[in-house]
């Protein structure tokens, strides 16, 4: 386990995090700067909507996820296709965040961009300068190094799977109910 906050690292919410926005959440950090803070996307919160449900015009049936509680009216995306979606921010050797919206839309509608090479989100998760490090120090989050999970895969029970990477004292919580205090 690592304590380094870097683009590509994974945050795993502690079972008793106390913030309903992040209960059993797994977050990919896409940006981290000492002067601007951190940005990430919750990987395992579905909205129950698809792009075609939420967007005007022609869109494929891609699941729309809730990336976090900030800017829920904005669309964000992770992808593996910098040639089809230029100007994205590189997260690691294969993963990009954002990029040219029109190019993304055109590549999806034409079928040139396969739906397994993109994840779409409404909203994002954000932290002010030093806020995320403080929350990690308080043990609200555990942090795993980049490439711990394929962020574009489909997952079942992702939080429980990621808990297996943590120390035994935390891992024992993996089968707890969403609200442990109700147990």
C-alpha positions in Angstrom: 0.0 0.0 0.0 1.2 3.5 -0.8 0.6 6.9 0.7 1.6 8.8 -2.5 -1.2 10.7 -4.1 -0.5 10.6 -7.8 -2.6 10.6 -11.0 -3.8 7.0 -11.5 -3.8 6.0 -7.8 -6.9 4.4 -6.3 -8.7 5.6 -3.2 -10.8 3.1 -1.2 -13.4 4.5 1.2 -13.1 3.3 4.8 -16.3 1.5 5.8 -17.1 4.2 8.4 -16.3 7.2 6.1 -19.4 9.1 7.3 -20.1 10.8 4.0 -23.0 9.3 2.0 -21.5 10.5 -1.3 -18.6 8.1 -0.8 -19.9 5.0 1.0 -18.1 1.9 -0.3 -16.5 4.1 -3.1 -13.5 3.4 -5.2 -12.0 6.5 -6.7 -9.5 7.0 -9.5 -7.4 10.1 -8.9 -6.9 11.9 -12.3 -5.2 15.1 -11.1 -3.2 16.1 -8.0 -1.3 19.4 -7.5 0.0 21.0 -4.4 -1.5 24.3 -5.4 -4.8 23.2 -6.9 -5.8 20.1 -4.9 -7.0 16.8 -6.3 -9.7 15.6 -8.7 -11.0 12.0 -9.1 -13.9 9.9 -10.3 -15.9 7.4 -8.3 -15.6 4.2 -10.4 -18.4 2.2 -8.8 -21.5 4.4 -8.5 -24.0 3.9 -11.3 -26.7 6.5 -12.1 -29.1 4.1 -13.7 -29.0 6.2 -16.9 -27.2 5.8 -20.1 -25.6 8.5 -22.3 -28.6 8.3 -24.7 -31.0 8.9 -21.7 -29.1 12.0 -20.5 -27.8 13.7 -23.6 -29.5 15.4 -26.5 -28.9 13.9 -29.9 -27.7 10.4 -30.9 -25.6 8.6 -28.3 -24.9 4.9 -27.7 -26.2 3.0 -24.7 -23.2 3.5 -22.4 -23.8 3.4 -18.7 -23.5 6.8 -17.0 -21.7 6.8 -13.7 -21.7 9.3 -10.8 -18.1 10.5 -10.6 -18.8 12.5 -7.4 -20.9 15.2 -5.9 -19.4 18.2 -7.8 -20.8 19.5 -11.1 -23.5 16.9 -11.5 -24.6 18.6 -14.7 -21.3 18.1 -16.5 -20.1 15.1 -18.5 -16.6 13.7 -17.9 -15.0 10.7 -19.5 -12.0 8.3 -19.2 -10.7 6.6 -22.3 -7.9 4.7 -24.0 -8.2 6.4 -27.4 -6.0 9.5 -27.7 -5.9 9.2 -31.4 -9.7 9.4 -31.6 -10.2 11.9 -28.7 -7.3 14.4 -28.9 -6.3 16.8 -26.1 -7.1 14.5 -23.3 -5.0 14.6 -20.1 -2.8 11.5 -19.8 -3.2 9.6 -16.5 -1.0 6.7 -17.2 0.5 4.9 -20.3 -3.0 3.8 -21.5 -5.6 6.0 -19.8 -6.7 9.5 -20.5 -9.2 11.9 -19.0 -11.3 14.2 -21.2 -10.3 15.6 -24.5 -12.1 17.0 -27.5 -15.9 16.6 -26.9 -16.9 16.7 -30.5 -14.3 14.1 -31.5 -15.5 11.9 -28.7 -19.1 12.1 -29.7 -18.3 11.5 -33.4 -16.1 8.5 -32.6 -18.8 7.0 -30.4 -21.7 7.5 -32.8 -19.7 6.2 -35.8 -18.7 3.1 -33.8 -15.0 3.9 -34.3 -14.6 4.2 -30.5 -15.6 1.0 -28.9 -17.8 1.3 -25.8 -15.3 -0.8 -23.8 -12.7 1.9 -24.3 -14.6 4.7 -22.5 -16.3 5.4 -19.2 -18.6 8.3 -18.8 -19.4 10.2 -15.6 -21.6 13.0 -14.4 -19.9 15.0 -11.7 -16.5 14.5 -10.1 -14.9 14.3 -6.7 -12.6 17.1 -5.6 -10.4 18.1 -2.7 -8.8 21.4 -1.8 -5.0 21.7 -1.2 -3.9 19.2 1.5 -7.5 18.2 2.1 -7.2 14.7 0.6 -3.9 14.1 2.4 -5.6 15.0 5.7 -8.5 12.6 5.0 -5.9 9.9 4.2 -4.1 10.6 7.5 -7.5 10.4 9.3 -7.9 7.0 7.6 -11.1 8.0 5.7 -9.3 6.6 2.6 -6.8 3.9 1.9 -4.6 4.5 -1.2 -3.4 2.0 -3.7 -0.9 2.5 -6.4 -1.8 3.2 -10.1 -2.8 0.2 -12.2 -4.3 -1.7 -9.3 -7.6 -1.9 -11.3 -8.5 -1.6 -14.9 -10.6 1.6 -14.7 -12.5 0.9 -17.9 -13.6 -2.7 -16.9 -17.1 -3.5 -15.7 -17.1 -4.6 -12.1 -19.3 -6.2 -9.6 -18.5 -5.6 -5.9 -15.4 -3.4 -6.8 -15.2 -2.0 -3.3 -15.1 -5.5 -1.8 -12.5 -6.6 -4.3 -10.3 -3.6 -3.6 -10.6 -4.2 0.2 -8.6 -7.4 -0.3 -5.6 -5.3 -1.1 -5.7 -3.6 2.4 -4.2 -4.7 5.7 -6.2 -7.4 7.7 -7.5 -4.9 10.2 -9.4 -3.0 7.5 -10.0 -6.0 5.2 -12.4 -7.6 7.8 -14.9 -4.8 7.0 -15.2 -5.9 3.3 -18.5 -7.8 3.9 -20.1 -5.2 6.1 -23.4 -3.7 5.1 -23.4 -0.3 3.3 -24.4 1.3 6.6 -22.5 -0.7 9.2 -24.3 1.1 12.1 -27.5 -0.7 11.0 -25.9 -4.1 11.6 
